[in-house]
Amino acid sequence: MNKLYLLIFISCFYPGLLSAHEKIITGAAGTAENEPAVRAVLLSDPGNMMFSETDWMNSIDAGEASGPEFSAEDMKTTGVITGSDDADNAKPVSDQPGQNDTVMTGYGIREKSLVTGSIVRVDGASISSAPVPTVEMALQGRVAGVFIESLSGKVAGSARMRIRGATSVTAGNDPLFVVDGIPLATESLNQSGAAINPLLPFNINDIESVEILKDGSAAAIYGSRGANGVVLITTKRGISGDTKLNFTLQRGFSQPSARRNFLNSEQYIRYFEEAAYNSDRYEGLDPVNNPADYSGSWLEFARSRFERYSGWAAYNDPNLAVNTDWQDQAFRTGSLLTADFSARGGNDNLRFFASGSYTSREGILISNGWERITGRLNLDNKVNRFLDIGVSLSLSGTNVDQIPADNSFSSPMQLVALAPITPVRDKKGKLYNTPITTYYNSLIDTEDASRKISNLRTLANSYLNFRILENLVWKNEIGIDLLNLKENCSYGKRTESGEDTGGYGFANYGEIRNISPRSYIDYSGRSDNFGISGVLGTEYQYTVIDNAWLTGQDFPTDDLRTLSNAGLISGSSSERAEYSYLSWFSRINFDYRYKYIISLSARVDGSSRFGKKSRYGTFPAASAGWVLSREGFLADAAALSLLKLRVSTGLTGNTGIGNYSYIGLFGTDNYNGSSGLIPGQVPNENLKWESTLQTNVGLDFGLFENRISGGIDYYIKNTSDLILNVPVPGTSGNRVQAQNLGSMRNEGFEFVLNTTNTAGALLWSTNVNFSVNRNKITDLGENSLIDEGSSVFMNVAMVGQPLGVFYGAEYAGADPANGDALWYVNPRDAQGNITDHTTTTSDYSKAGFVVLGNPNPPVLFAITNSLSYRNFVLSFMFQGVSGNKIHLAGDSFLASNATWFDNQTTDQLNSWKKPGDQTDIPQARLGYVNGNQSRNSRYVSPGDYIKLRTAMLSYDLPGSFLNRLGLSGARVYVQGHNLLTFSKYRGWDPEVSADFMVNSLRSGSDFYSAPQPRTVLAGISISL
């Protein structure tokens, strides 16, 4: 993206400092018992209230008002604003040492002023306000250095989340998710189609906060699973006081955020007749001017196909011809409904939080939708001064209607390839089912096929805490994560999958049982000048995954779809996988006068995924902080509110590989009627986890009583012992063996800035986050290149390049003389350097492959503005990425200058026509490959974008009106998501990565991927 464009954009939405005469009192609300801080500041004058959605500050306009107190549940009254010039008199307790905001750090909490690692906290209000179904999508654009994208516009689909870049070629790059102390099982159980998002069962309205552990020192407490970062999700707990009830109702709709332009019927016929005639001329025939050449010509063939495709709607009869927009048939206006209820209350001894919700979403693609019911109960009981017990229980049921023919050439997005001259239905009103182009009318699947996936998930956690001494607590917890899946697919006799088998059915049953007990000692103490805290404990995790599936065919009627009605059970299988972790962990923190801070941690992990020779590993970390703003030599710096230097280093691991990668495995096969065993995997007892050493330097700052605040971080992540599949001699019985070879490096910079721009009647705050990540593979053992050899997708791992770069032929446009596609030869010398970048060839096989682009955006940024006036609040976020490329893999079919009869995008009309034409689209030649080989730069497009990601306008009903209704609060609002997109991307949506082929190496490809939905909704929230 043009750098000037980016700078202009930022300058429009970030005004910097305004008047210095407005007086701002800043602070962060903490609790009396080191519990997660309440992030609201309640004032006696609600007209001056502002809720901050950042972790850096809460602020109010002091103005000339007198008497408003800082107060919240579980907080002490801390001061009165008098309007005097001495702001120190009005500092809340939470601004003083020892009473600061707290953040979750893994097995404990820590005052934010004493945190020395890179940990970002996002409060639950920011998460629940996003009109998205899962927590990771609610975090999009809110945290510097964290890249999050939905893989497609299909509902219930997975998302990709990368914290400070990718670290592995094969072992996974997703972070570890921990909910109320339970490490989540995120394996996919469905056996067909795209994976269901593992976070879909969780209600984001139940979340109190999310902490993201980004650097090595913060994540090392999770050892062998912390290399990709850790996401800590904390749900809401009860509070002391009167029970508070809240009800929220949302209703809205969604539409495709983008469309593409395809040929209409007239353009289709004209363009393909031109392509057919070009092919004839290319072969030395002229069926237009020489009738003897017409028989057997491409032109005759094309016209016969037109008759076949148009059927009863004769293409050459103006009274019968149709002009079908198949894109309209694939898309629809989706709907969404959410109803959420919660109750929160208790007393000094027993506190509770209970909630229930119902969510229903109809996707923008036909046959795609989901619904969810959730319930939660969190209880905390203080039995006596020595004993606390509690439980968290979450239940959810999710039903997903997946696209029946997902990720094949018969999914709804492939409808755009059908000829516009083809009618949707035949004369009898049935969906048209004559063979058409390479594809099939997948609308038939909406009537005669289904794929339904049901999930039941139970998440339970209980704790028992013994207070041995005043500052010493023995904590015991056990978490259980249970997931049950039922998947049923049926395809009637008219469908593509069922027409040759008399109907087809598939049933899959899966279960994950994940148990994780932990026990640890937690100590926190302070003398006059010294503070010390720490944890020491052990943890165990045992996970079992079961799957069983069955297929059947030859059904007597499409109305009987259960497998018990199949005439033939055509296949069955079952499998089980088990893995476990045994761990010991410790952390100790020191500080002197809140100025000099040191933190040390270590974890010893044992994993069943590795052999006995390398099953255990140690993951240490160290960090230090220096609060310079508390030094005497800065006492006269009146404008300086905070200046803290942080330095950290830590070692983490990655165990995201198969469960039995180190073991020699055998498979079964049949020969001449007898079964036998065949070698399936070469053993490697020395296989161990990948290790990532990360060093981080950070600076936190605050100016003008934190009216301006933010942070800067610089990090280096070096990953070693990459797990790669290395070729081995064929005498081993296999082609490859998993070995620890290779290394990778991530280096990056992150910047966060928060400002309060105005105060008084109009409150305006701005948050900016910006990050740059440079990823590079530094070693692949004896290989310089790992290429999976796909004819469609072209991601590779290459030394000296970012992970997954596109690698293929470099397109040079169309030859002005004859319309042939041209390629750069790119010859290389003995050292591999390109010696000539001008010579071209029309022979694709002679083109030297080069790096064509990076699918991982190195630059991430977001700008959030929040404005409030009286009872109105307007907030909006612009979020974007820059520097990445996207491979339009589907365009080798739908933008292929009429290679075959797939409908084409309208830009193909600009193909080469006559000698001298200057164009990048080769001559249209039916039946000939002329520039549409998939692995080339012709189908690589800039992936930069800026999106108006969220916008919300709300109105709080006035107190006088609420009092008459007996309500404590009520808010009505409208909000939108993905409202605008600014991009040069040629496809539907630049936020894309074909969900059926994404892995650690493959990303950034668009293969008929649905665009993200543009969502608008209205809601009301009522509090009692």
N, C-alpha and C positions, 0 to 999 in steps of 0.2 A: 504494500500500500504506500502511496506517495506520502513521504514524511511530512510535507507541508500540509497536506490534507488532514493528517492526524493532529498536528499542532493547532491548526485553525479550529478543528472540532473541540479540542480540549479548552481552548481559550474562550469558546462560546459558552461553555457550561461551568467554567471555574473562574469566578470573578476575583478571587483573592480577598485580601483584607478590605473591609469597608470602614465605616466610622469607628474611630478609636474612643469615642466619647460614650458609647454604650457600655454599661458595666455588666459583665457576665460572671456569675458565680458557678464554678464548675466543681464536679465531684463525681464519685462513683459509689453507689450504695452497696454497703456490705452488711452482713448479718452478724449478730452477736455471738453465734456459735460456729463460725467458720463454715457455714453452709453456702451453697451457691448464691451469689448476691441477687437480691431483688432489683431488677433494672428499671424501676419506675421511681420517679420523684413526685410525690403527691403534694400539691400546694393548696392553700386555703383559697387561692384565686385561680380557678381552672382556666381562665383566659390566658394565663401566663405559662401553661404547661406545655412541655415539649418532650417527646419520647425519642431518645437517641437509639438508632439502629446500629451503632458501632460500639466497639469495646473500649474506645479511647476516652469517652467522656459522656456525662450527662450534663446538660447546661440549662439554665433558666435566666430569664431577663430580670435582673435585680431592679432596674428602673428606679423609681422613687417609692415603690411599694414597701409597706412595712408589715411585718408580722408573719409571712409565710414560713412554715417550718419544713425542714427536711424530715420526711417520715415515710415509713413503709412497714409492711408486715415484718415482724421479728427484728425491727431496727429501733435503736434508741433515738429520741429526739436530740438533735445534735447542735442546734443553733438557731438563731433568728436573724433574718436579713434585716438590717436597719436602714440600708441605703447610704451608709457612711462610706467614706473613701477607704476605710481600713477593711479590705476584703478578708483579711485573715480572721477577723472576728466571726465571720460567717462560714468558715470552712466546716464541712460535715466531718464526722468521725472517719468516714471512709476515705478522706483525703489525708489522714494522718498515718504515720508509720504503724503497721500492725493492724490497721483496719481498712485495708484496701480491697478492691475487687478480687475475687478468687477465680481461679480457672482449674479445670480438671487436668491432672498431669499423668494419669494412669496409676491406679491403686492409691489415689489420694488427691487432695486439693492443695493449692499453693496460692498465697497472696500474689497478685499480679505484679506488684512492685518488686517481688523477689524472684520472679521467673527469669531464668538466664537462657533458656532455650527458645526456639521459634515455635510458639504456640499461639494459635488464633482462635478466639472464641466468637461464635455467632449465636446471638440469643434466639430463643424460641419464637419471639414475636416476628423477627425478620424472616424466619423459616415458614411459619404458618401463614404469613401474608402472601406467599408466592402461590399462584394458581396452578401448581404442579402436583403430581401424585406422590413423588418420592423425595426423600431428604437430600440426596445428592444433587438433584436438579434444582432444588430450592437454594443450594449453595452457589449456583452458577453466577459468576461475576462478583461474588462477595469476598473472595479471599485471594490475595495476590499469590501468584505462583501455582495456582491450582487450575488445571484445565479440565473442564467438564463439558461433554456434549452428548446429546441424545443421538443414538445411532441412526434413527429414522423417525418419520412421523407416525409410525404405527403405535397405538397405545399399548401400554404394559411392557414395552420393549426395554432392553438393557441400555445403560448409559456407559460412557467411557470416562473414567476419572484418573487423572495423572497429577501427582503431587511432585513438583519440581522435576518433571521429566521421567522418561522410562529408564528402567535399570536392567532389563532382561530381554534376551532374544526369545527364550522359550518358556521361562518359568512364571510368566504372569507379571503384570504391572499395576494391578489394582491394589488399593490400600486395604489395610485390615480394618473392618468395622466392628466396633465393640459397643453393645447396647446395655447400659446399666451393669457393666462389668462382664458381660457375656460375649466372647468372640463369636461372631455370627458365621454360620455355614453359608457360603454363597455359591455352592455348586448348583449347576442347572440339572434338573431331573427330567424335563421334557425331552423326548427322543426325536422329535421332528419339528421343523420350523425354527424360528429364531428363539433364543433363550428368553425366558420370562425374567423380568427384573427381580432380583432376590430381595430388594428393599420394598417391593410393592405392598406386602402385607402390613406395613407399619404406618400408622396414622401420624402425619407430621404435626397435627395439632396437640399431640401428647408430649411434644419435645420441649424441654426446658432450655437446653443449650446444646450446641455442638462444638467440641474442641477439635481442631486439626493439628496434629503433631507433625511438624514439617521437617525439623532438622534431626540429625543423628542423636543428639543428647536427649531430646524429648522422646524419640521413638525407640531408643535402645532398651527401654524398660520392657518392651515387647519382643526383644531379641530377634529370633530367626524369622519373624513375620513382620518386621518393622521397616524393611528397606524401601517400601513404596509409600511410607507414611502410615499414620494411624488416624482413624476418625472415631472419636469418642462421642457417643450419643447418650445424653442424660435425659430421662423423662421426668415429668413433673411429679412433685411430692405434695403431701398435704401441708397445711399451714395452721397455726393456732389462731383461733378466733371463730367468728360466725361462719357458717357454711356459705360459700359463694357458688352460685349456679351460673352457668353460661351456656347459651344456645346460639348456634350459628347456622344459617341457611344460605346456600349459594346456588344460583341457577345461571347457566350460560350456554354459549354455543361456540363452536370452533369451525374454521374453514381453512383450506390449504393456504399457506402463506405465500405460495408462488405457483405459477403455471408456466408451461412452455407452449410455444406456438408450433403447430403441426400443419401439414398440407391439408387443404380441403379437397373435396372430390375433384373439382376442376383442375386444381394445381397437381393433384396426384396423377391423374390420367396424363396430363400434358408432360409432366416431368418424367414419368416412367416410359412414356412413348419416346421421348427424347433419349433417355438412357438406353432403351432397346435399339433405337436407330444408331446411336453412337457405337454400340457393340457390333452391329452389323457392319458399319463402315470400318471399324477397327479390324474386322475379319475380311474386308475387301468386298462386301456386299452392299447393294443399294436398293432395298426393297421398295423405297418410295418412288424412285425414278425408273426402276427396272422391275416390272411385275414378275419376271421370271425368278427373281431373287426372294420373293415374298414367302413362298412355301418353305417352311423349316427355318425361317429367319427368327431372330430375337423379337422383332416387331410383331410377327404373328403370334409368337409364344406369349408376349405380354398381353395382347388383346384377348387371347383365349383365357388367360388368367383373370383379366378384368371381368369377363363373363362369369367365370367360376366364382369369383369373390363377391360379385354383386347379386348373384342368384336371381330371385324374382324381381328385384329392383334393378332392372337392366340399366347398366351404366350409360348406355348410349341412347336411352329413351328419356327425354326431359320430363315426361309425364310420370315416370316410375323411379327415376334415379333418386338416390338419397345422399345426404351429406352428414354422416354420423361423426359427432365429436366424441371419440372414445375416451378422452380425458374426462369429459363430463360424466361418463358412465362409471369411471373408476372412483371419482371423488363424490363426496356428499357433504352436507353441513352436519357436523357432529353436535352432540349435546352433552351437557354435564350437569350433575346434581350432587350436592354435598349437604348432608345434615350432620351436625356435630353437637353433642351435649357433654358437659363436664360438671362435676361437683367437687369442691375442694374445701376442706375445713379440718376441725379437730380441736384438741386442747393441749395442755402441756405434756400429757402422757400419751395420747393417741391422736395421730393425724392420718388423714386419708386423701387420696385423689382417685376419682372414678370417672370414666368417660366411656362413651359409645359413639359410633359414627357409621354412617352409610354413605357410600360414594358410588356413583354410576357415571361412566363415560362411554359415549358412542364416538368412535373414531371418524376421521375424515375419509378413510377408505372403507368401501363396502365390506361387510362381514367381519368388521373388527371393532371390538368393544370389550369392556370389562366392568365388573361391579365388585364391591368389597364391603364387608361388614366387620367392624372391629369393636373390641371391648377391652378395657383396662381397669385394673384395680391395684393401687399402690398403698400399702399400709406401713406405718412406722409406729412402734409401740415402745415407750420408755418404761420398762418394767419396774426398775428401781434405779438408784444412783449408779449401780454397777453394771446393769444389763440393759441392752437395747436389742430388740428383735424387729424384723420387718420382712415384707414380702412384696414382690412385684409380679403381677400376672397379666399377660397380654394374650388375647385370643383373636384370631382373624380368619375369615373365610373369604377367598377370592375366586371368582369365576371369570375366566378369560375366553372370549370368542376370538380365536386366532384365525387368520386368513387360511382357508382350507388348503390351498395350493401354495403355501408360503415358500418364497425363495426358489421358485422354479420358473419355467417359461410360461406359466399359466396363472400367475398372480395378477391382481387387479392392475398394478402399475404397468404390466406388459400389454394391457389393452390398448395403450397408445400406439402400439406397433401395428394394430389391425388397420386394414384399408378403410378410408372414410366412405368408400362406395359400398361397403358391406352393411346391410341393415342389422339392427339389434335383434329383431325377431322375424320369424318366417310368417307366411300368410295366415297360419293358424294361431298366431300369437305366441308361439313358443320361441324360446331363445334360439337364435340361429346357430346351427352346429355343423355346417358344412366346413370341411378343412379350409382354413384361411391362413395365408402366409405361413410362417414357421410356427405360428402360435395357435391359440385356441380361445374361444369365447369363454373366458373364465367367469362371466356372469352366471353361467350354468352352475358353477360351484355355489353361488349364493342361494340357489334353489334346491340343488340335489346333493350338496355336500356340507359337512360341518367338521370343525375341529374345536373341541371344548376342553379346557384345562381347568381343573378345580384344585385349589390349594387350601389346606387347613394348616395354620401355623400357630404353635403355642410357644410362648417365651416366658419362662418363669425364673425368678431369682429370689432367693431368700438369704437373710443374713442374721447372724447372731454375734453381737459385739460385747466383749467383757472389758469394762474399764478397770484395769489392774491398779493403776495410779491415776492421779488427776490428768496427767499428760501422756499416759501410756494405755493404749487400747489394743486388745487382741481381737482382730476381725476375722470372721469365718463366713464364707459365702459359698453357695452352690447355685450354678445356673444350668438350666435345661432349655435346649432349643430343639423343638420337634417340628418337622415339616412332612406333611403327607400330601402326595400329588396323585391325581387321577386324570388321565388324558385319554380322550375318546375321539377317534376320527372315523368318519364314514364317507364313502364316495359312491354315489348312485351309478346306475348303468349308463347314464348319459354323460358322465364326467370323463375327463381324459384319463384319470387314474383308475376308473372303474369300468370303462367300456369294454376292455379286453378280458375282464375277469368275472363278468356278471355281477359287478359291485365289489367293493373292497372295504374292509374294516380293520381298524387298528386300535388296540387298547394297551395302555401302559400304566403301571402302578409303581410309584416310587415313594421312598421314605428316607428321611435323614434324622438320625438321633444323635444329638450333640450334648454331652454332659461335661461340665467344667467346674469342679470344686476348687476353691483357693482358700488359703489361710495365711494371715500375715499380721505382724506386729506394727503398729503405727504410733510413732512418738513425735510430740511437738512441745518444745519448751523454750523459754526465754528468760534471760537475766536482764540486768539493766542495759547492757551493751551487746550481748551475744544472743543469737538465736540459733537453735539447732532442731532439726526435724529429720525424720527418716522412716523408711519401711524396710521390713525384712520378712520374706515369706516364700511360699511354694504354691505351685498351681499345677493342675493336671487337666488334660482335655482328651476326651475319647469320642470319636465320631464314627458312626456306621452309616453306610449308604447302601440301600437295597433298591433294585429295579427288577421288574418282571414285565414282559410284554408278550402280546399275542396278536397274530394277524389271521384274517379269514377272508374268503371270497365266495362267489357264487351264491348270492342272496336271492331268495324267491321273489322278493319285491323290495322296492326302495323304502317302503313304509316300515319294514322290519330291519332295524339297523344294529341291533345288538349281536355280538359274535355268536351267541347261542343259536342264531338263525342261519349262520353261514353253512353252506353246503360242504365247504372244505376249510379246515384249519390249516393254513398254508405255512405258518411259521410260529416259533415261540422261542423265548430265551429268558434267562434270568442272570443276574450278576450281583455281587456284593463286594464292597470295598470298605476297608477299615484303616484308620490312622489315629495316632495318639501323640501327645506332647507331654513331657514331664519337665517341669521348670523350677528353678530357684531364682529369686530376684531380690535386689536390695537397692536402696537409694538413701543417701545422706546429704542433707543441706546445711550449710553454715552461713551465717551472715554476722557482720559486725556493724552495729549502729545503722543498719539498713543501708549501708553504703557499699560495703565490700561483701560480695556474695559468691559462694562456691557450691557447686552441686556435683556429686559423684554417684554413678549408678553402675550396676552390672547385672546381667542375667545369664544364667546357664540353661541352655535348652537342649533337650533330647527329643529327637523326632523319629518316628517309625518309618518315615519315608526314606531314610538313608541307612546304609549298611552299618554293621557293628563297629567297623574300623573308624568311622567318622560320624557316629550318631549324635555325639554331644559337641557343643561349641559354647564359647563364652563371648559375650557381647558387652564390652565396657563402654562407658561414656563419661565425659567430664565437661563442665561448663563453669563460667565465671562471669560476674557482672560487677560493674562499677557505676554507682549513681553519682555522677559528677555534680549534679545540681544540688547535692547536699554537702558539697565541699565548701569550706570557708572562702576559698579563693574565687568562688562564683557567687558569694553572698550579695554582692552589689549588682548582679545581673538581674534587675527587676523584671525584665521581660521574660526571663527564662523560668518556666514552670517545672520542666523535667528535662534531664539529659542523662541517659543511661547507656553505657557501652556493654555489649554482650559478646562473649566469645565461647564457642562450643565445638566439641568434636565427639563423634560417637560411631560405633560399629554396629551395623544391623545386618540381618540376613533375609533370604528369600527362599521359602520352601514350596512355592506354588507350582510344583511339578506333579506328575502322576504318582499314585500311591506306591507303586512297585517298580520304579524306574531302575533301581539298583539290582534287582533280582533277575536271574535267568528264568525266562518264562517259555512255556510250550503251549502251542495251540493244537486243536484237533482238526482232522481232515479225513475224507473218505477216499479210498482207492479200490476199485474193482469190488465194491460191495463191502469192504472191511474198513473199520475206523482205525485211526492211528494218531500218533503225536508228531508234531513238527516243531522245530525250533522257532520261537517267536521273538525272543529278546536276549541279547548278550548281557550277561551279568557284569556289574562293576561294584565291588564291595567298597571301593574307595570314593564313591560318589558322595559329595557333600553339598551343603547349601551354598548359594551365591552370597558373597559378602560385599557390603557397601560401607565404605568409610566416608563420612560426611563431616566437613568443617564449615562452620558458619560464623560470620562476624556481623553483628547487628548494632544499630543505634536507634534508640527511642528518644523522641523529643516532644516537648510541649512549650508553647510560647503564649504570652499574654493570658495567663491563667488558663492555659489549655484551650484558648480560643482557636489556636492553630496547633495541631498535634499530628503525630505520625511516626513512621519508622522506616528505616532503610536496612536491608539485609543483603549480604553477599555470601554465596555458598559455593562449595566444590564437593561433588559427589563422585567418588571413584569406586566402581564396582569391579570386583575380580572374581575368578573362578566361575565364569559364565558356564551354564550347563548347555552343551551343544551336542547334537547328534553327529558323531564323527564317523566317517567311512572306515570299515574294518574288512579284512579279507573274507571272501565268500566262504571259505572253509569253516568259518564260525557259525554258519547257518543263517546269517542275517547280513544286511548291508551296512547297518550303523550301530553304534554303541553310544550311550549317554556318558559324556565325560566332562570334567571341569576344565575348560579351556577358554581363554579370551578375557577381555576386559572392556569396560565402557566408562565414559566420563560425562558428567553433567556439571555445567558451570552456569551460575545465574545471578541475577540481580532483581531485587524486589523493592518497591517503593509504595508507601501508603501515606496519604495526606487527608486529614479531616479538618474542616474549618466551620466555624459559625460565622456566617456572612452578615446577618442582620439580627437584631433583637427588637423587642418592643411588641407592638401588635402583630407585626409580621416577623415570623421566625424562619430563618433560612439556613440550612446546613448542607454541606457538600462533602462527599467522600470520593476520593480518587484512589484507585490502586492500579499499579502498572508493574509488569514483570517481563524479564527476558531470560530465556533458557537456551543454552547451547549444548546440544547432545552430540556425542561423537563416540563411535566404536573405535577403540584403540588397538584391539588385538582379537583375532579369531583363530588362533593356533596356526595350523598349516594352511588354512583357507584365507583368502583375501576377500572372498565373496560367498555368501549363502543365498542361493536362489532356489525357491521351491519349484520353479519350472512351469508355472501356470501360463497357459496361452492367453488368459484374459487379464489376470492381475499381475502387477509388475513390481511389488515391494521386494526389496532385497536387504540383506545385512552386508555392509561393506566397510572395510577398515578405512578410517578417516572421514566417514560420513555419518550423519544422524541415522538412527535406527529406522528401517523401513522405507528408505528413499526409493523413489520410482526410478527404474533402470530400463532403458530401451533405446530405440532408434530416435534420432533427432530429425524431426520433420522440417523440410525446407520449402514447403508450399507446392504449388502446381507449376509445371514447366510451361512458360508462356507460349512455347512453340507448338506443343501438342496436348497439353492437359494432363500429362503423366504426373503422378505423385513423385516428388523428389525427396531424397534423404541425404544428409551430410555423411560423407564417408568417414570422417574423423579418424584418419590413420594415426597410429601410435608408434613411438620409438621403443627401444628395448627396455626403457625404464617405465613405459606405460603412459608417457606424456603425449598428448595430442599434438601432432606436428603441423596439421593443416585443417583449418576450419572454414574453408571456402569451397572445396571440391564436393560436388553432389553427384548422385546417381539415382536412376529410376529403379534399380534393382535392390529391393529391400534387404536381401540376403547379404549385400555388400556394405550395408550401413553398420558402422561401429557403434555399439551400445555405449551410452553415457548416462550420467546421473541427470534426471529430468526434473527433480523437485523433491521437497521435503513435506511429507503429509502432516508432520507435527508442527503446529504454529509456535515459533520461537517467541512471539510477542503476544502478551495478553493484557487487556486493559478494561476498566469499567469506571463509569462516573455515575454516582447516585446523588440526586438532589432531593431534599425534603423541605417543603414549605408549609407552614401552618399559619392560618389567620382566623382568629376567634375559634369557631368550632369546625373549621374546614382544614383538611390536611391533604396536600398533593405531594406525591412522591413518584419519581420515575428514575429508571436506570437505563443508560446506554452501555452496552457491553460489546466487545469485539476482539478479534484476533487478527494477526498480521504475519506475513512471511511464509505461509504454507501454500501447498498446492493440492489439488484434488484431481484424481484420475477418473474421468467420466467413462468408465468401462462400458456402460450401456450405449454410449454414443457410437461405438464401432458397429452398432446395428441401426440405431435410429438417426444417426447423422453420418451416413456412410456413402453419400453421393449415389444412392440408388443401386447399391451392390445387389440387393435382393428386394423383395416386395414389401418389406417393413415400411410403414409410413415414416416420412422423414420430417425433421424440423425445417421450418421455412427458410432458414439461412442457407440450406442446400440449393436453393434456387439460384444462388450466386456462384454456382460451379462454373468452371471453365467452359466457354462456348466456342471460341474461335481463336486463331493464332494472334498473339499480342495481348490477350487478356491477362491482366495482373490480378490474381486471386489466390487465396490460400485453400480453396476447395477444388480438388481435381475434377476432371471431366467425369460426368455421370456415365457409367458403363454397366448395364445390367448383366449380372452373372460374372463380373470380373472384380477381383480385389485390386482396388486402385487407391491406396492411401488409408484404408480402413483396418489395417492390421492393428490389433488392440495395443500392442506394446510399442507405443510411439508417442512423441510429445504433442501430436495433433490433438489428442484427447486429454491433455493435461491443462488445467485451468487454474488461475489464481483463486485461492481459497479465502482471501482476506474478506472480512465483513465487519460492519457495525450494525448492531440491532438495537432497536428500542425494545429491550428485553421485558421490562415490566413498567407499568404505569398504574397508579391508583389514586382515586379521589374519594375521600371519605368525609362524612359529616356526623359529628357527635350531637345527638339531641340534647337540648338545653336542660339544665338541672330542674328548673321549675316544672317543665313538662314531665320529666321522669318521676318527680315526686308524686304527681297526681296519679301516675300509673303504678306506683310502688316499685319502680325499677331503680337500680343503682347505676346503670349505664346502658346506653343503646347507641349503636353506630350503623349507619347505612353507607354503602360504598359501591362503586363500580371500578373494575380493574381490567387490565388487558395484559396479554403475554404474547411476545413475538409480534408486536404490532407493526413494526417497520423493519425493513432490511435494506442496507446499502452495500452493494457488492458488485464486482465485475464478473462474478461466477456465471458460467453459461448454463449450468444445470438448474434444477428446481430450487435447491437450497444448499448453501455452502456448509451448513452444519449437518454433515452426513458422514457415515462410514458404513458401508453395506453390512448389515447386522449378521448375515449368515456366514460371513467369511472373516470377521475380525478376530485376530489373536494378537499375541505380543508383537509379531512381525508385520502382519497385514493390517493396514488401516488407511483411511483417506480415499477409499474407492466408492464411487457412486454407480451402482448397478440397478437401475430402475428403482431407486430408493425414494420413498414418499417424503415430501417436504414436511417441515415442522408445521404443526397447526397454529394458526392465529386464533387466540382465544379471547373472548370478551365475556365477562360475567358481572352479575349484580349480587350483592349479599347484604345480609343484616345480621348483626351480632347483638344479643341482649344479655345483660347481666342482672342477676337478682341478689 
